[in-house]
Amino acid sequence: MILVSHLLDRKGKDVWSVDADQPVLEAIRVMADRRVGALPVMSGGQLVGLVSERDYARKVALLGRASAQTFVRQIMSAPVVTVQPSDSVQHCMEIMTEKRIRHLPVVDDGTMIGLVSIGDLVRAVIEEQQQTIEHLEKFIAG
């Protein structure tokens, strides 16, 4: 069973974030520069939300709002659904499916230590299945 902590060990724990009081334009720039689809939103050092490209599309672009005059706190998704390093990939996939979300901040003792995406989870499941297939092939081949 693959745990969230294993994913973070592989992919790294670098997380870019945006402040709740920054303009949405800045959040979009960070997402584009870092090639990510979502950013944790911080306020006073605490995780208060998550802003995604989907939030931007639905709450700014489609409504004709200006990215430079709209603040992240106005469009972020909150409260944030989080997971712990000890949670399994399977559990994360269940949460994402149930909540219809694509990103989960990883929190340990109240501190955000990483972020996992649906892509990270799918990649981990595929790798685990490939290893199982290889082990079975070796076992059968004797």
WOZI-V627088 format. One line per field, one symbol per residue. phi: phi as a letter, one per 20 degrees, with the letter a starting at -180 (. if undefined). psi: psi as a letter, one per 20 degrees, with the letter a starting at -180 (. if undefined). A space follows every 50 residues. Layout:
phi->???
psi->???
This chain:
phi->.edggfffffendfceccegeefggfffffgffelcebcfddbmmdfcab dcffgffedcgfemeeffddegffcfebfeeccdgefeggffffffffel ccccfddclndfdrbddgffffgffffffffffffffffffm
psi->pprhhgghhgirjppqrqqhjqqhhgghgggghilqiqpqpqokjqpiap prhgggghifghjkqphhipqghhiqpqrpprrrhiqqgggghgghggil riqoqppplippiapqrhgggggggggghgggggggghggh.
